[in-house]
Amino acid sequence: MRKIGFLLIAILMGTTISMAQPGGQRMAPEERAKQQTAELKEALGLDKTQEKKVYDLNLETGKKMQKMREEMGGQGFSDEMREKMQAMREETNKEMKKILTDEQYKKYEKYLEERRARRGQGGPNR
């Protein structure tokens, strides 16, 4: 009986720790925006003005995404929800194009493509 109790505690602790890790679904919009902006700064060579604008855009998008997830109430993604999120991503990309130079935007598109490929292979969902 004690072994089962210890096992349950170990599983619970492992789950809690894994949800708190960077890149996890439970990350606050502010932290996610910081992480995404840092990745884009490195990948695209953002200047300070661009970095601030990209952070603000990532934060705004993150808050909208979080609100949508909360409205779902823990249910799975519906087709309607997927369409809304896709529209939001497209709008974010339009805004990103206004912030970045043409050269940076090409790098940004490649960055997004690589991220999608990593997710498709079971890599980190960043």
C-alpha positions in Angstrom: 0.0 0.0 0.0 2.9 2.4 0.8 4.5 1.7 -2.6 1.3 2.8 -4.3 1.2 6.0 -2.3 4.8 6.8 -3.1 4.2 6.1 -6.7 1.1 8.4 -6.9 3.1 11.2 -5.2 6.0 10.7 -7.6 3.7 10.9 -10.6 2.0 14.0 -9.3 5.3 15.7 -8.6 6.6 14.8 -12.1 3.5 16.1 -13.8 3.6 19.4 -11.8 7.3 19.9 -12.6 6.9 19.2 -16.3 4.0 21.7 -16.6 6.2 24.4 -15.0 9.0 23.9 -17.5 9.6 26.6 -20.2 7.7 25.9 -23.4 4.9 24.2 -21.4 1.2 25.0 -22.1 0.8 26.5 -18.7 3.3 29.3 -19.3 1.9 32.8 -18.7 1.5 35.0 -21.7 4.2 37.4 -20.4 6.8 34.6 -20.0 5.9 33.1 -23.4 6.2 36.5 -25.1 9.7 37.0 -23.5 10.8 33.5 -24.7 9.4 34.0 -28.2 10.9 37.5 -28.5 14.3 36.3 -27.3 14.2 33.5 -29.9 13.3 35.9 -32.7 15.9 38.5 -31.6 18.6 35.8 -32.0 17.2 34.3 -35.2 16.4 37.6 -36.9 18.8 40.1 -35.4 16.2 42.5 -34.1 17.2 46.0 -33.0 15.8 47.4 -29.7 12.8 49.1 -31.4 11.9 45.9 -33.2 12.4 43.9 -30.1 9.9 46.0 -28.1 7.3 45.9 -31.0 7.7 42.1 -31.4 7.4 41.6 -27.6 4.2 43.7 -27.5 2.8 41.8 -30.5 3.7 38.4 -28.9 2.1 39.5 -25.6 -1.1 40.6 -27.2 -1.4 37.4 -29.2 -0.6 35.3 -26.2 -3.3 36.9 -24.1 -5.9 36.4 -26.9 -4.9 32.8 -27.2 -5.1 32.2 -23.5 -8.5 33.8 -23.4 -9.7 31.5 -26.2 -8.3 28.4 -24.3 -10.1 29.5 -21.2 -13.3 29.9 -23.0 -12.9 26.3 -24.3 -13.0 25.2 -20.7 -10.5 22.3 -21.1 -12.4 20.8 -24.0 -10.6 19.7 -27.2 -10.0 22.0 -30.1 -13.0 22.4 -32.3 -12.8 23.2 -36.0 -14.1 26.7 -35.1 -11.4 27.2 -32.6 -8.7 26.1 -35.0 -10.0 28.5 -37.6 -10.0 31.4 -35.0 -6.4 30.5 -34.0 -5.3 30.3 -37.6 -6.8 33.7 -38.4 -5.0 35.1 -35.3 -1.7 33.7 -36.5 -2.2 35.2 -40.0 -3.0 38.6 -38.4 0.2 38.3 -36.3 2.2 37.5 -39.4 0.8 40.6 -41.1 1.8 42.7 -38.2 5.2 41.1 -38.0 5.8 42.0 -41.7 5.2 45.6 -40.7 7.9 45.4 -38.0 10.6 43.5 -39.8 12.7 44.3 -42.9 12.1 42.2 -46.0 15.3 40.2 -45.3 14.2 39.6 -41.7 10.7 38.6 -42.7 12.2 35.9 -45.1 14.2 34.6 -42.1 11.0 34.7 -40.0 9.1 32.6 -42.5 11.9 30.1 -42.5 11.9 30.1 -38.7 8.1 29.4 -38.6 8.6 26.6 -41.1 11.3 25.0 -39.0 9.1 25.3 -35.9 6.3 23.5 -37.7 8.6 20.8 -38.8 9.9 20.3 -35.2 6.4 20.1 -33.8 5.5 17.5 -36.5 8.4 15.4 -35.4 7.4 15.5 -31.8 10.0 18.2 -30.9 9.5 21.0 -28.4 6.3 22.9 -29.0 7.8 26.4 -29.0 
